[in-house]
Amino acid sequence: MRGHICILVLAVGVCATRAEAHAFQSGADYYAQFLEGASVILRYPEALLPLLSLGVLLSLWHSEGMLRAWPAFLIGQLAGIPLAAVVGPWAISAVLIAGILTATLAALLPRHIRVEALAISLGLGLLVTAASLEGHGFLELPVFIYVGIVFAANLVTACAAGVTGFAMDQVEANWMRILWRIAGSWLAAILTLIFAFTLTAN
Amino acid sequence: MRRHEVAFFAIVAAASLAFLSPPAVAHTGEGINSGFASGFWHPILGWDHVVAMVAVGLWGAFLGLPALWILPVVFPLVMAFGGALGVIGVPLPAVETGIALSGVVLGLLIAFAVRAPLWVAAVIVGVFAVFHGHAHGTELPEAFNAYGYAVGFVVGTGLLHLAGIALGFLTKSSVGAAAVRGVGGLIALVGAAFLFGFA
């Protein structure tokens, strides 16, 4: 099942049409709208890497961490859609800071608690959706763009959680857990540098 | 050989193969590939960086658990902080001296098999990580993709740590421990060569 999800993520990434950064210029083609929405998550490291970090953190928290946190993650994403109308370009910085926090916690904490996992899922879901739709009014865009964004956000996070959980299920030795904490550390480091690039670009 | 041991050796072998592969020359013009390659090779092709990164892993072997794993987790985080300071233009004095000194200090700590408390080790490694990160951040080639550079730089540095940790497992035998301490001495000499301008 996890293997199928990984293949699906890759397929969506490979097949995505060229997007004009968040301008959403797809016409009436529903599939093109869906792919354009999905590509906002899949093509931008600012959205992709925090979601990967969340997936790693959730599986480090609990073997079924993704399933347990999914309701909070979905509520956050749905809340982010109307919030997008009031956020500005600063939203992407907020996503990066949330991503750095998520990856750093995944790397540094030996154990995670339920409140932490659920709060981060809710917050990151909200911020990623709001930043992806930055400035667009509630339901101003075609519905399939929203579907694409939500689908890709869930797929990326589920895939990261799935791969992490699968690896730790297969190899129960402590070094495998450490290996994923090192992965969290690398994600935090990359996000920190991207945040610095974002600051200098502004 | 148990399954998790096989998986561990497979990962170490993959990391080793990554170092053995020659630099790619295709797609050298622009884009994510060049950015990644530039970031990846930047720490690996500079001896002052290589010796310090490998030294962190080697010293961890003498410090034992949990330092063996905590240092490679903490180092990229602190180094990225230093890198971010470099990218946004915050000046840091004596960066090159700090980098060269890291080779000398870490090399001597390995050569004498110093077992420092975890917090002392974290502070020493963290301070040097800032210098290394700052140098990488300020030397970012403008022509290359910044995202690719960031990913390549972190992956390249991380693999050097893992190589150091893998070599550190030699300390499980007395001959191996002596060899690792010898490598520590060599690292200190390389650091000294950079410190005194011979390299």
Chai-1 contact restraints between the chains, C-beta under 6 A:
chainA,res_idxA,chainB,res_idxB,connection_type,confidence,min_distance_angstrom,max_distance_angstrom,comment,restraint_id
A,P45,B,Y147,contact,1.0,0.0,6.0,A-B,restraint_1
A,A107,B,V73,contact,1.0,0.0,6.0,A-B,restraint_2
A,V171,B,H4,contact,1.0,0.0,6.0,A-B,restraint_3
A,V171,B,A7,contact,1.0,0.0,6.0,A-B,restraint_4
A,A173,B,H4,contact,1.0,0.0,6.0,A-B,restraint_5
A,I178,B,W69,contact,1.0,0.0,6.0,A-B,restraint_6
A,R181,B,V73,contact,1.0,0.0,6.0,A-B,restraint_7
A,I182,B,P72,contact,1.0,0.0,6.0,A-B,restraint_8
A,I182,B,V73,contact,1.0,0.0,6.0,A-B,restraint_9
A,S185,B,V73,contact,1.0,0.0,6.0,A-B,restraint_10
A,S185,B,P76,contact,1.0,0.0,6.0,A-B,restraint_11
A,S185,B,L77,contact,1.0,0.0,6.0,A-B,restraint_12
A,W186,B,P76,contact,1.0,0.0,6.0,A-B,restraint_13
A,W186,B,V154,contact,1.0,0.0,6.0,A-B,restraint_14
A,W186,B,G158,contact,1.0,0.0,6.0,A-B,restraint_15
A,A188,B,L77,contact,1.0,0.0,6.0,A-B,restraint_16
A,A189,B,P76,contact,1.0,0.0,6.0,A-B,restraint_17
A,A189,B,L77,contact,1.0,0.0,6.0,A-B,restraint_18
A,A189,B,A80,contact,1.0,0.0,6.0,A-B,restraint_19
A,A189,B,V154,contact,1.0,0.0,6.0,A-B,restraint_20
A,I190,B,A150,contact,1.0,0.0,6.0,A-B,restraint_21
A,I190,B,V151,contact,1.0,0.0,6.0,A-B,restraint_22
A,I190,B,V154,contact,1.0,0.0,6.0,A-B,restraint_23
A,T192,B,A80,contact,1.0,0.0,6.0,A-B,restraint_24
A,T192,B,A84,contact,1.0,0.0,6.0,A-B,restraint_25
A,L193,B,A80,contact,1.0,0.0,6.0,A-B,restraint_26
A,L193,B,G83,contact,1.0,0.0,6.0,A-B,restraint_27
A,L193,B,A150,contact,1.0,0.0,6.0,A-B,restraint_28
A,I194,B,A150,contact,1.0,0.0,6.0,A-B,restraint_29
A,A196,B,A84,contact,1.0,0.0,6.0,A-B,restraint_30
A,A196,B,V87,contact,1.0,0.0,6.0,A-B,restraint_31
A,A196,B,I88,contact,1.0,0.0,6.0,A-B,restraint_32
A,F197,B,A146,contact,1.0,0.0,6.0,A-B,restraint_33
A,L199,B,I88,contact,1.0,0.0,6.0,A-B,restraint_34
A,T200,B,V87,contact,1.0,0.0,6.0,A-B,restraint_35
A,T200,B,I88,contact,1.0,0.0,6.0,A-B,restraint_36
